[in-house]
Amino acid sequence: MYTTDLAFISIEAEQKETENQDFLHWLKNQAIKDLDEKVHALNRKISASIDCTQCGNCCQTLVVDIAPEDITACAAHMNMERSDFMEKYIEESQQGRLFINSVPCHFFKDKKCTIYDLRFNDCRDFPHLHKPGFQDRLLGTLLHYGRCPIIYNTIEELKTELNFTP
């Protein structure tokens, strides 16, 4: 029903780069009532039809922000000292942001997350389409259009639903 072929989605992303930029600018200038609700509804419908665990492209291609509480929970789960976990798996930016220090993720094996029940908050929230403020995050969302089948299909259906014409 929905497109999940990553090679096709990647090609589409390249071919639709200008169209997607036009959509971004068009959407920024629209006063669309209930945009978040429209996106949330599409996300629920599409996410229910696409099994992320069969893809895992985000785990293979994204740098993930890590919350301090994620580190504590994962270190405890792995019977590691927090400092040892940080040294082995986490990088800290000069601004103090924490992120996974490997792409693909250390915890992604055989197309599965080995810490799925304890996966990082940023992993749980991806692709962030359930959050409020979609219009303000559209640029970030479009950056992942070519790597995430849920984003790709949601954006394409949103264009149709909003009668966007390139």
C-alpha positions as CSV (number, residue, x, y, z in Angstrom):
1,M,0.0,0.0,0.0
2,Y,2.8,2.4,0.9
3,T,6.2,2.8,-0.6
4,T,8.9,1.2,1.5
5,D,11.6,0.6,-1.1
6,L,14.6,2.7,0.2
7,A,16.3,2.8,-3.2
8,F,13.1,4.2,-4.8
9,I,12.6,6.7,-2.0
10,S,16.2,7.9,-2.2
11,I,15.8,8.5,-6.0
12,E,12.5,10.2,-5.5
13,A,14.1,12.5,-2.9
14,E,16.7,13.6,-5.4
15,Q,14.1,14.0,-8.2
16,K,11.7,15.9,-5.9
17,E,14.2,18.1,-4.2
18,T,12.9,21.3,-5.8
19,E,9.3,20.3,-5.4
20,N,9.9,19.6,-1.7
21,Q,11.6,23.0,-1.3
22,D,8.6,24.6,-3.0
23,F,6.3,22.7,-0.6
24,L,8.3,23.9,2.4
25,H,8.0,27.5,1.2
26,W,4.3,27.1,0.2
27,L,3.5,25.5,3.6
28,K,5.3,28.3,5.6
29,N,3.0,30.8,3.9
30,Q,-0.2,28.9,4.5
31,A,-2.5,29.4,7.5
32,I,-3.6,25.8,7.5
33,K,-6.1,25.1,10.2
34,D,-5.3,21.9,12.2
35,L,-2.1,21.1,10.3
36,D,-0.7,19.2,13.2
37,E,-3.9,17.1,13.5
38,K,-3.7,16.3,9.7
39,V,0.0,15.3,10.0
40,H,-0.7,13.3,13.2
41,A,-3.6,11.4,11.5
42,L,-1.5,10.6,8.4
43,N,1.4,9.5,10.7
44,R,-0.9,7.2,12.7
45,K,-2.3,5.6,9.5
46,I,1.0,5.2,7.7
47,S,3.0,4.2,10.8
48,A,0.5,1.4,11.4
49,S,1.2,0.0,7.9
50,I,5.0,0.3,7.9
51,D,7.1,-1.8,10.3
52,C,10.1,0.2,11.3
53,T,11.8,-2.9,12.5
54,Q,11.9,-4.2,8.9
55,C,13.8,-1.0,7.8
56,G,16.1,0.4,10.4
57,N,17.5,2.9,7.9
58,C,17.4,5.6,10.6
59,C,19.6,3.4,12.8
60,Q,22.1,3.0,10.0
61,T,22.2,6.6,8.9
62,L,21.4,9.1,11.7
63,V,23.4,10.6,14.5
64,V,21.2,10.3,17.6
65,D,20.9,12.8,20.4
66,I,21.1,11.1,23.8
67,A,19.5,12.3,27.0
68,P,21.4,11.8,30.2
69,E,18.7,9.6,31.6
70,D,19.0,7.3,28.5
71,I,22.7,6.8,29.4
72,T,21.9,5.9,33.0
73,A,19.3,3.3,32.0
74,C,21.3,1.7,29.2
75,A,24.5,1.5,31.3
76,A,22.5,-0.2,34.1
77,H,20.9,-2.6,31.7
78,M,24.3,-3.5,30.3
79,N,25.9,-3.8,33.8
80,M,28.3,-1.0,33.0
81,E,29.4,2.0,34.9
82,R,27.9,5.2,33.4
83,S,31.4,6.6,32.8
84,D,32.4,3.4,30.9
85,F,29.2,3.5,28.8
86,M,29.9,7.2,28.0
87,E,33.5,6.4,27.0
88,K,32.5,3.5,24.8
89,Y,29.3,4.7,23.1
90,I,28.8,8.5,23.6
91,E,30.3,11.6,22.2
92,E,29.9,15.1,23.8
93,S,29.9,18.2,21.8
94,Q,31.6,21.4,22.9
95,Q,28.1,22.7,23.7
96,G,27.5,19.7,26.0
97,R,25.1,17.8,23.7
98,L,25.4,14.1,23.9
99,F,25.1,11.8,20.9
100,I,25.9,8.3,19.8
101,N,29.4,8.1,18.6
102,S,28.9,5.7,15.7
103,V,26.9,5.5,12.5
104,P,25.4,3.0,12.1
105,C,24.4,2.8,15.8
106,H,26.4,0.4,17.9
107,F,23.1,-1.2,19.1
108,F,21.8,-2.0,15.6
109,K,22.5,-5.6,14.7
110,D,20.8,-7.9,12.1
111,K,18.3,-5.1,11.2
112,K,17.2,-4.9,14.9
113,C,17.9,-2.7,17.8
114,T,19.5,-4.8,20.5
115,I,18.3,-2.4,23.2
116,Y,14.8,-1.8,21.7
117,D,13.0,-1.6,25.0
118,L,15.5,0.9,26.4
119,R,16.2,2.7,23.1
120,F,17.1,6.3,23.4
121,N,14.3,8.9,23.5
122,D,15.3,10.4,20.2
123,C,15.0,6.9,18.6
124,R,11.5,6.4,20.2
125,D,10.4,9.7,18.8
126,F,11.7,9.4,15.3
127,P,10.3,10.5,12.8
128,H,8.8,13.1,15.2
129,L,5.6,13.3,13.2
130,H,3.5,12.8,16.3
131,K,4.8,16.0,17.9
132,P,3.1,19.5,17.8
133,G,4.7,22.2,15.7
134,F,5.0,20.3,12.4
135,Q,5.2,23.5,10.3
136,D,8.2,24.7,12.3
137,R,10.0,21.4,11.9
138,L,9.3,20.9,8.2
139,L,12.8,21.6,7.1
140,G,14.2,19.0,9.5
141,T,11.5,16.5,8.4
142,L,12.4,17.0,4.7
143,L,16.0,16.3,5.5
144,H,14.9,12.8,6.3
145,Y,12.4,12.5,3.4
146,G,14.8,10.3,1.4
147,R,15.7,7.9,4.2
148,C,12.4,7.2,6.0
149,P,9.4,5.5,4.4
150,I,7.1,7.0,7.0
151,I,8.2,10.5,6.3
152,Y,8.2,10.0,2.6
153,N,4.6,8.6,2.5
154,T,3.3,11.2,5.0
155,I,4.7,14.1,3.0
156,E,3.4,12.8,-0.2
157,E,-0.1,12.2,1.2
158,L,0.0,15.6,2.9
159,K,0.8,17.3,-0.5
160,T,-2.3,15.5,-1.9
161,E,-4.5,16.3,1.0
162,L,-3.6,20.0,1.0
163,N,-3.9,20.2,-2.8
164,F,-0.3,21.3,-3.2
165,T,0.7,21.6,-6.9
166,P,4.4,22.1,-7.7
